[in-house]
Amino acid sequence: MTIRPAGSADAEGMSRVIAEIFAAGLRKEAQGPDWVLPRYIDNERRIECSVAEGEQGRILGFQSLQQAAADNPYGVAVGWGIIGTHISPAAARQGVGSALFRATLRAAKAFGLENIDASIGADNAMGQAYYEAMGFRTYRTPEGLVCKVYRVGAPS
Ligand SMILES: CC(C)(COP(=O)(O)OP(=O)(O)OC[C@H]1O[C@@H](n2cnc3c(N)ncnc32)[C@H](O)[C@@H]1OP(=O)(O)O)[C@@H](O)C(=O)NCCC(=O)NCCS
């Protein structure tokens, strides 16, 4: 497995990952490459977006880190990082998410971020367990969400 920054040519593989998560009943909507490209790859708030690439170039998953703007839909403090993680169920629980987070954390430190928010569905026990395992801790629970923070400066 290789972890590397996402480029435009990855939009197809990244949308396939989202489709696989949707097909497994772990997501409410599937989205195509035209949605993935501006949202994750070409987003002006992007700090990093990494893909995990398996054998024969197959995208196993990706993780996005963006800087929160004033109007972000999650109510995250301006300037904080916002993280999102999508791993194909076919590649789950094999350390892909952990490997992506190592790259994300390096990017967060290089950027000088102090805090990263993960806003997770309150019914998404798997997502909550993953972020907790990465060192995130719950700091607010708006309706339907569990929001966890990773303090970048804090010792892990
Ligand atoms: C949640 C998700 C990102 C985890 O990715 P992953 O590649 O499977 O994670 P890893 O294999 O690196 O697991 C790291 C740790 O997270 C925790 N974890 C991951 N999946 C878990 C699960 N299904 N149940 C309980 N704990 C889990 C474990 O502590 C695990 O360590 P371990 O396997 O040594 O016990 C992935 O399953 C996913 O993308 N799910 C669908 C979308 C989603 O829910 N995204 C995140 C919330 S928005």
The ligand as an ORCA input file, in Angstrom:
! r2SCAN-3c Opt
* xyz 0 1
  C     -13.981      4.103     10.180
  C     -12.903      3.841      9.120
  C     -12.315      5.159      8.644
  C     -11.788      2.992      9.777
  O     -10.750      2.776      8.820
  P      -9.832      1.460      8.866
  O      -8.873      1.505      7.734
  O     -10.710      0.268      8.960
  O      -9.068      1.697     10.244
  P      -7.802      0.873     10.821
  O      -7.788     -0.514     10.254
  O      -6.585      1.700     10.653
  O      -8.199      0.778     12.355
  C      -7.566      1.557     13.374
  C      -8.299      1.360     14.683
  O      -9.589      1.988     14.624
  C     -10.518      1.210     15.408
  N     -11.544      0.659     14.516
  C     -11.563      0.703     13.149
  N     -12.675      0.097     12.682
  C     -13.368     -0.335     13.764
  C     -14.588     -1.047     13.933
  N     -15.330     -1.429     12.865
  N     -15.013     -1.332     15.182
  C     -14.287     -0.969     16.259
  N     -13.102     -0.294     16.165
  C     -12.653      0.012     14.931
  C      -9.710      0.076     16.039
  O      -9.210      0.522     17.289
  C      -8.586     -0.077     15.035
  O      -7.421     -0.685     15.571
  P      -7.332     -2.313     15.620
  O      -7.785     -2.841     14.273
  O      -5.879     -2.557     15.901
  O      -8.254     -2.734     16.740
  C     -13.475      3.037      7.918
  O     -14.103      1.873      8.402
  C     -14.488      3.817      7.087
  O     -14.126      4.570      6.205
  N     -15.805      3.640      7.356
  C     -16.873      4.238      6.540
  C     -16.897      5.768      6.563
  C     -16.782      6.359      7.953
  O     -17.457      5.925      8.871
  N     -15.875      7.369      8.090
  C     -15.504      7.974      9.367
  C     -16.537      8.775     10.029
  S     -17.156     10.121      9.104
*
